[in-house]
Amino acid sequence: MSACIFCDRANLDLLAENDLAFAIRDKYPVRRLHALILPKRHVGDTFDLTPAEQHAIFELGRQVRDAVMAEDPGVGGYNFGSNNAAVAGQKISHVHFHLIPRRANEEALPAAQADR
């Protein structure tokens, strides 16, 4: 079994972190400033996160969202969510939430890209 690319944080460019979670830029962004928010512990399914991890992820998501919106005033909203299991589009079995900035007048996300 190959090592989890998200568990080896030494090779990741961290945007932010707290005790239980960290944030990085998406390697294959569907929109500019697309970020991922992840638990530090290897967890495969969102519903296996502890309440403390859930809280840490959402607090970090809020921080990253605020930073993105400050960096690009054109951001008027965002998508925030995760895919769970391969049949739902999860490509890496380590929980990760996508924070995708949205701007007025942009096209809808292509389905194939939204599944990453």
C-alpha positions in Angstrom: 0.0 0.0 0.0 1.4 3.4 -0.9 1.8 6.1 1.7 -0.8 8.8 2.0 0.3 12.0 0.3 -1.5 14.1 2.9 0.0 12.3 5.9 3.5 13.4 4.8 3.1 17.1 5.5 6.9 17.8 5.1 6.4 18.0 1.3 3.2 20.1 1.5 3.1 23.9 1.3 0.9 24.7 4.3 -1.4 27.7 4.2 -2.4 27.4 7.8 -2.8 24.9 10.6 -4.1 24.4 14.1 -3.7 21.5 16.6 -5.9 19.0 14.6 -6.1 20.3 11.1 -4.1 21.9 8.2 -4.8 23.7 5.0 -3.0 23.6 1.6 -3.7 24.8 -1.9 -5.3 22.2 -4.2 -2.7 20.7 -6.5 -5.3 20.5 -9.3 -7.4 23.6 -8.6 -10.8 24.0 -10.3 -10.7 27.8 -9.4 -8.0 30.2 -8.4 -7.2 30.0 -4.7 -8.9 26.6 -4.3 -7.8 25.1 -1.0 -8.1 21.9 0.9 -8.7 21.6 4.7 -7.7 18.3 6.2 -7.4 16.6 9.6 -3.8 15.9 10.7 -4.9 12.3 11.7 -5.4 9.9 8.8 -9.1 9.4 8.5 -10.8 8.0 5.4 -14.5 9.1 6.0 -15.9 12.4 7.1 -18.2 10.7 9.6 -15.2 9.1 11.4 -13.9 12.5 12.4 -14.0 13.3 16.1 -16.1 16.3 17.2 -12.8 18.1 18.0 -11.5 17.4 14.5 -14.8 18.6 13.0 -14.5 21.8 14.9 -10.9 22.3 14.0 -11.5 21.8 10.3 -14.4 24.2 10.3 -12.5 26.9 12.2 -9.6 26.5 9.9 -11.9 26.6 6.9 -13.3 29.9 8.2 -9.7 31.3 8.5 -8.8 30.2 5.0 -12.1 31.5 3.6 -11.5 34.9 5.2 -7.9 35.0 3.8 -9.1 34.1 0.3 -11.8 36.7 0.3 -9.3 39.3 1.5 -6.8 38.3 -1.2 -9.4 38.5 -4.0 -12.2 40.9 -3.4 -14.0 39.4 -6.5 -14.8 36.3 -4.5 -18.5 36.5 -3.6 -19.0 33.0 -2.3 -17.5 29.6 -2.1 -18.2 25.9 -2.2 -17.2 23.9 0.9 -17.5 20.1 0.9 -16.0 16.7 0.7 -16.5 13.4 -1.2 -16.6 10.2 0.7 -15.6 6.9 -0.9 -14.5 6.2 -4.4 -18.1 5.9 -5.7 -18.7 9.5 -4.6 -15.5 10.8 -6.3 -13.0 10.6 -3.4 -9.6 10.0 -5.1 -7.4 10.0 -1.9 -8.6 8.1 1.1 -7.8 10.9 3.6 -10.7 13.2 4.5 -10.3 16.6 2.8 -12.7 19.5 2.4 -12.5 21.6 -0.7 -12.9 25.3 -0.3 -13.6 26.6 -3.8 -13.9 30.4 -4.2 -16.7 31.5 -6.5 -16.9 34.7 -8.5 -19.8 36.3 -10.3 -20.2 35.4 -14.0 -18.1 32.2 -13.9 -19.2 29.0 -15.5 -20.4 26.1 -13.4 -17.8 23.7 -12.2 -17.3 20.8 -14.7 -18.6 17.6 -13.1 -15.3 15.7 -13.7 -13.3 18.4 -11.9 -15.8 18.8 -9.1 -15.3 15.1 -8.2 -11.6 15.4 -7.4 
